[in-house]
C-alpha cells in the first residue's frame, strides 16, 4: 500500500489544477454581464464544484488510507475528467462570444449562447453536478471514518451509516439513468449526422454544432462512468463491517477481541465480578 501522505498528495495534486480551471471558467462566465439564465445557472454549478473540491483537500491522510487507493485513484480520474471538460467548455465559450466586447453579449453571440448552444451548456452543468455529488460523497464517507476514530459504532452511527449507503445507492441509480439517456442522445446525434446533406450542413454550420454537442456528451459519459466507479467503491467502504474493520485497524485498543466470562456453575443467582475493557453481548437473568 502506498504511504498515506502520497495518497493525499496525489489527490491534492489533481484538485489544484481543477480548482484553477474552474476559477478561470467562472471568471469568464461572470464577465458576461447580460448573459442568459442558462449561463447564470452554470455559474452556480461551477461554484458548487469549487466548494466541494476545497472540502476534499481537507480530508486527512489517515482517512485516505482507510478509503484506500482505489477510491483515491478513481476520484482523481473523476476530477481530471471534470478539469478537461471545463477547459474545453471555456475554449468553446470564448469562441461563441468572440463578437462581444467588455462583457456585453453581441446580438449574434446572445442567440448562439442562449439558444443554439443550450445542449452543450446543459451537458456541462450536468457534468459539474455529477462531479460535485461524487466528491461530496467521498468527503462524507471520509468524515464518517474520522468520526469513529476514537469511539465505537453506536446506534446513532449505525443510522448514519445506513443513511450514507442509501444516498450512494440513490446516486448510482441516478447515474445509471443518466447514462441511458446519454446513450440515446448520442445515438440520435449519430443518426442525425448520417442523414444530413454535407453541403447543406456546412452552409448552416449545423454539422459543426452537432459535432460539438456530441463531443460534450461524450465527455459527460466519460465523467459519469468515472463517477459511478467511485460510488460503487464507496458503497463497499460504507458498510458497517468495513467501517468497524478500518476503525479497529486504526485504534486496536478500542476494538479488542471478545472475552466470554461465566460466573458460577448454574449461571444464576447473585454474581459479582470486575471487568476491565469493552463489554458487548452481556445479559443478566436466569439460566
MITORMAR-746576 format. One record per residue (C-alpha): residue in three letters; y, z, x. Coordinates in pm, whole numbers. Each point is the difference from the previous one (the first is absolute). Example, Ala and Ser with C-alpha at 12.3 -4.5 7.8 and 13.67 -1.06 7.14 Angstrom:
BEGIN
+------+--------+--------+--------+
: type :      Y :      Z :      X :
+------+--------+--------+--------+
:  ALA :   -450 :    780 :   1230 :
:  SER :    344 :    -66 :    137 :
+------+--------+--------+--------+
//
This chain:
BEGIN
+------+--------+--------+--------+
: type :      Y :      Z :      X :
+------+--------+--------+--------+
:  UNK :      0 :      0 :      0 :
:  UNK :    349 :    -79 :    124 :
:  UNK :    228 :    285 :     86 :
:  UNK :    199 :    128 :   -302 :
:  UNK :    331 :    -75 :    168 :
:  UNK :    -98 :   -362 :     62 :
:  UNK :    -83 :    -44 :   -369 :
:  UNK :    337 :    133 :   -113 :
:  UNK :    185 :   -192 :    270 :
:  UNK :   -172 :   -321 :   -104 :
:  UNK :    103 :     43 :   -364 :
:  UNK :    357 :     86 :     94 :
:  UNK :      5 :   -300 :    232 :
:  UNK :    -65 :   -224 :   -302 :
:  UNK :    227 :    191 :   -238 :
:  UNK :    310 :    -23 :    222 :
:  UNK :     30 :   -382 :      0 :
:  UNK :    -85 :      3 :   -372 :
:  UNK :    291 :    235 :    -67 :
:  UNK :    227 :   -219 :    209 :
:  UNK :   -105 :   -311 :   -192 :
:  UNK :     54 :    178 :   -331 :
:  UNK :    347 :    108 :    111 :
:  UNK :     96 :   -357 :     91 :
:  UNK :   -129 :   -130 :   -333 :
:  UNK :    178 :    274 :   -193 :
:  UNK :    327 :    -76 :    182 :
:  UNK :    -29 :   -368 :    -93 :
:  UNK :    -73 :     83 :   -363 :
:  UNK :    290 :    243 :    -25 :
:  UNK :    240 :   -259 :    139 :
:  UNK :    -57 :   -208 :   -314 :
:  UNK :    271 :    168 :   -203 :
:  UNK :    -56 :   -185 :   -327 :
:  UNK :   -375 :    -50 :     32 :
:  UNK :   -217 :    -27 :   -314 :
:  UNK :   -205 :    292 :   -128 :
:  UNK :   -323 :   -109 :    166 :
:  UNK :    167 :     40 :    340 :
:  UNK :    132 :    344 :    -92 :
:  UNK :   -351 :    109 :   -101 :
:  UNK :   -133 :   -135 :    327 :
:  UNK :    250 :    220 :    185 :
:  UNK :   -148 :    306 :   -170 :
:  UNK :   -351 :   -105 :    103 :
:  UNK :    108 :    -46 :    363 :
:  UNK :    164 :    343 :      2 :
:  UNK :   -309 :    167 :   -149 :
:  UNK :   -222 :   -145 :    275 :
:  UNK :    248 :    125 :    260 :
:  UNK :    -33 :    351 :   -138 :
:  UNK :   -380 :    -23 :    -10 :
:  UNK :    -24 :   -114 :    363 :
:  UNK :    242 :    272 :    112 :
:  UNK :   -229 :    256 :   -163 :
:  UNK :   -304 :   -157 :    166 :
:  UNK :    157 :     53 :    341 :
:  UNK :      4 :    374 :    -67 :
:  UNK :   -380 :     22 :    -39 :
:  UNK :   -125 :    223 :    281 :
:  UNK :   -256 :   -102 :    260 :
:  UNK :   -276 :    232 :   -127 :
:  UNK :     28 :   -145 :   -351 :
:  UNK :    -44 :   -351 :    140 :
:  UNK :   -306 :    123 :    183 :
:  UNK :   -141 :    133 :   -328 :
:  UNK :     77 :   -325 :   -181 :
:  UNK :   -167 :   -192 :    283 :
:  UNK :     51 :   -322 :    189 :
:  UNK :   -109 :   -220 :   -291 :
:  UNK :    281 :    125 :   -226 :
:  UNK :    248 :    -27 :    288 :
:  UNK :    -98 :   -356 :     92 :
:  UNK :     -3 :   -123 :   -358 :
:  UNK :    334 :    171 :    -64 :
:  UNK :    144 :   -180 :    301 :
:  UNK :   -133 :   -329 :   -136 :
:  UNK :    167 :     65 :   -336 :
:  UNK :    333 :     83 :    164 :
:  UNK :    -17 :   -302 :    232 :
:  UNK :    -66 :   -230 :   -292 :
:  UNK :    300 :    144 :   -181 :
:  UNK :    216 :    -51 :    310 :
:  UNK :   -102 :   -365 :     28 :
:  UNK :     75 :    -58 :   -367 :
:  UNK :    343 :    162 :     31 :
:  UNK :     88 :   -211 :    302 :
:  UNK :   -108 :   -319 :   -177 :
:  UNK :    181 :     91 :   -320 :
:  UNK :    318 :     81 :    194 :
:  UNK :    -12 :   -343 :    164 :
:  UNK :    -48 :   -159 :   -344 :
:  UNK :    287 :    202 :   -146 :
:  UNK :    236 :   -117 :    274 :
:  UNK :   -104 :   -357 :    -74 :
:  UNK :     47 :     41 :   -375 :
:  UNK :    352 :    142 :     46 :
:  UNK :    116 :   -237 :    275 :
:  UNK :    284 :   -136 :   -216 :
:  UNK :    143 :    348 :    -68 :
:  UNK :    267 :    183 :    196 :
:  UNK :    119 :    361 :     26 :
:  UNK :   -278 :    125 :   -226 :
:  UNK :    116 :   -207 :   -296 :
:  UNK :   -277 :   -226 :   -129 :
:  UNK :     91 :   -365 :    -34 :
:  UNK :    -86 :   -152 :   -337 :
:  UNK :   -285 :   -204 :    148 :
:  UNK :   -143 :    304 :    182 :
:  UNK :     33 :    219 :   -309 :
:  UNK :   -210 :   -246 :   -200 :
:  UNK :   -256 :    -13 :    280 :
:  UNK :    -34 :    376 :     47 :
:  UNK :     37 :     90 :   -365 :
:  UNK :   -239 :   -253 :   -148 :
:  UNK :   -191 :   -231 :    232 :
:  UNK :   -115 :    272 :    241 :
:  UNK :   -100 :    257 :   -259 :
:  UNK :   -369 :    -36 :     79 :
:  UNK :     52 :     70 :    370 :
:  UNK :    233 :    292 :    -65 :
:  UNK :   -247 :    152 :   -247 :
:  UNK :   -288 :    -44 :    247 :
:  UNK :    205 :    172 :    271 :
:  UNK :     82 :    291 :   -230 :
:  UNK :   -366 :     46 :    -92 :
:  UNK :   -102 :     -8 :    364 :
:  UNK :    256 :    267 :     87 :
:  UNK :   -119 :    219 :   -286 :
:  UNK :   -361 :    -31 :    113 :
:  UNK :    100 :     95 :    353 :
:  UNK :    190 :    304 :   -128 :
:  UNK :   -295 :    108 :   -214 :
:  UNK :   -243 :    -31 :    289 :
:  UNK :    220 :    183 :    249 :
:  UNK :     76 :    278 :   -248 :
:  UNK :   -373 :     37 :    -68 :
:  UNK :    -68 :     45 :    372 :
:  UNK :    275 :    260 :     27 :
:  UNK :   -129 :    177 :   -310 :
:  UNK :   -355 :     39 :    134 :
:  UNK :    132 :    100 :    343 :
:  UNK :    210 :    271 :   -167 :
:  UNK :   -308 :    117 :   -188 :
:  UNK :   -192 :     36 :    327 :
:  UNK :    293 :    192 :    147 :
:  UNK :     20 :    237 :   -298 :
:  UNK :   -353 :    135 :     54 :
:  UNK :     26 :     39 :    376 :
:  UNK :     30 :    378 :    -21 :
:  UNK :   -155 :     70 :   -338 :
:  UNK :   -302 :    -69 :   -216 :
:  UNK :    -48 :   -253 :   -276 :
:  UNK :    117 :    192 :   -305 :
:  UNK :    -32 :   -110 :   -361 :
:  UNK :    360 :   -117 :     14 :
:  UNK :    -74 :   -215 :    305 :
:  UNK :   -310 :   -138 :   -173 :
:  UNK :    221 :   -112 :   -288 :
:  UNK :    237 :   -164 :    248 :
:  UNK :   -291 :   -179 :    168 :
:  UNK :   -122 :   -128 :   -336 :
:  UNK :    349 :   -119 :    -91 :
:  UNK :     38 :   -185 :    332 :
:  UNK :   -336 :   -170 :    -46 :
:  UNK :    104 :   -114 :   -347 :
:  UNK :    326 :   -139 :    139 :
:  UNK :   -177 :   -195 :    274 :
:  UNK :   -267 :   -133 :   -239 :
:  UNK :    279 :   -115 :   -233 :
:  UNK :    179 :   -170 :    291 :
:  UNK :   -320 :   -185 :     95 :
:  UNK :    -47 :   -120 :   -358 :
:  UNK :    362 :   -119 :     -8 :
:  UNK :    -46 :   -183 :    331 :
:  UNK :   -312 :   -173 :   -133 :
:  UNK :    189 :   -117 :   -310 :
:  UNK :    287 :   -127 :    212 :
:  UNK :   -240 :   -191 :    223 :
:  UNK :   -150 :   -173 :   -303 :
:  UNK :    348 :   -103 :   -121 :
:  UNK :     91 :   -120 :    349 :
:  UNK :   -314 :   -209 :     30 :
:  UNK :     76 :   -162 :   -336 :
:  UNK :    362 :    -70 :     99 :
:  UNK :   -105 :   -151 :    331 :
:  UNK :   -257 :   -219 :   -173 :
:  UNK :    261 :   -123 :   -249 :
:  UNK :    243 :    -80 :    283 :
:  UNK :   -270 :   -188 :    185 :
:  UNK :    -78 :   -210 :   -308 :
:  UNK :    372 :    -57 :    -55 :
:  UNK :     39 :   -133 :    354 :
:  UNK :   -291 :   -240 :    -38 :
:  UNK :    131 :   -138 :   -333 :
:  UNK :    359 :    -73 :    112 :
:  UNK :    135 :   -333 :    116 :
:  UNK :     96 :     56 :    367 :
:  UNK :    317 :   -217 :    -19 :
:  UNK :    127 :    170 :   -314 :
:  UNK :    -76 :    343 :    140 :
:  UNK :    186 :    -79 :    321 :
:  UNK :    303 :   -125 :   -194 :
:  UNK :     29 :    317 :   -204 :
:  UNK :   -111 :    241 :    275 :
:  UNK :   -266 :    120 :   -241 :
:  UNK :   -278 :    -25 :    251 :
:  UNK :    182 :    206 :    262 :
:  UNK :     76 :    271 :   -258 :
:  UNK :   -364 :      8 :   -107 :
:  UNK :   -123 :     21 :    357 :
:  UNK :    242 :    285 :     75 :
:  UNK :   -120 :    191 :   -305 :
:  UNK :   -360 :    -64 :     99 :
:  UNK :     68 :    140 :    346 :
:  UNK :    161 :    309 :   -151 :
:  UNK :   -298 :     54 :   -230 :
:  UNK :   -240 :    -44 :    293 :
:  UNK :    190 :    274 :    184 :
:  UNK :    -21 :    223 :   -306 :
:  UNK :   -376 :    -58 :    -24 :
:  UNK :    -41 :     85 :    368 :
:  UNK :    200 :    320 :    -50 :
:  UNK :   -197 :     98 :   -310 :
:  UNK :   -331 :    -41 :    180 :
:  UNK :    127 :    215 :    287 :
:  UNK :    129 :    266 :   -241 :
:  UNK :   -326 :      6 :   -191 :
:  UNK :   -195 :     68 :    319 :
:  UNK :    226 :    297 :     76 :
:  UNK :    -41 :    136 :   -353 :
:  UNK :   -380 :    -31 :     13 :
:  UNK :    -10 :    194 :    325 :
:  UNK :    238 :    263 :   -138 :
:  UNK :   -225 :     42 :   -303 :
:  UNK :   -289 :     93 :    227 :
:  UNK :    228 :    237 :    192 :
:  UNK :    129 :    172 :   -313 :
:  UNK :   -330 :    149 :   -120 :
:  UNK :    -32 :    377 :      0 :
:  UNK :   -290 :    -23 :    245 :
:  UNK :    192 :   -218 :    247 :
:  UNK :    307 :    224 :    -11 :
:  UNK :   -204 :    320 :     42 :
:  UNK :   -185 :   -153 :    294 :
:  UNK :    324 :    -99 :    170 :
:  UNK :    150 :    342 :    -64 :
:  UNK :   -307 :    171 :    144 :
:  UNK :     21 :   -213 :    313 :
:  UNK :    364 :     95 :     48 :
:  UNK :    -40 :    370 :    -75 :
:  UNK :   -363 :    117 :     36 :
:  UNK :     94 :    368 :    -38 :
:  UNK :    103 :    -66 :   -361 :
:  UNK :   -316 :   -192 :    -84 :
:  UNK :   -294 :    197 :    143 :
:  UNK :   -361 :    -39 :   -101 :
:  UNK :   -127 :    173 :   -312 :
:  UNK :   -184 :    331 :     49 :
:  UNK :   -231 :    144 :   -267 :
:  UNK :    -27 :    379 :    -21 :
:  UNK :   -233 :    198 :   -227 :
:  UNK :     42 :    373 :    -71 :
:  UNK :   -303 :    198 :   -103 :
:  UNK :   -347 :   -105 :   -108 :
:  UNK :     80 :    -53 :   -365 :
:  UNK :    344 :   -159 :     33 :
:  UNK :    133 :    233 :   -269 :
:  UNK :    178 :    327 :    -41 :
:  UNK :    283 :    128 :    216 :
:  UNK :     41 :   -186 :    329 :
:  UNK :    247 :     55 :    282 :
:  UNK :     81 :   -200 :    304 :
:  UNK :    265 :   -159 :    214 :
:  UNK :     53 :   -372 :     48 :
:  UNK :    230 :   -151 :    261 :
:  UNK :     86 :   -367 :    -41 :
:  UNK :    -22 :   -253 :   -282 :
:  UNK :   -190 :     73 :   -320 :
:  UNK :   -116 :   -262 :   -246 :
:  UNK :   -265 :    -20 :   -269 :
:  UNK :     -3 :    380 :    -39 :
:  UNK :   -116 :    150 :   -331 :
:  UNK :    -38 :    356 :   -122 :
:  UNK :   -235 :    116 :   -270 :
:  UNK :   -362 :     43 :    -90 :
:  UNK :   -308 :   -153 :    153 :
+------+--------+--------+--------+
//
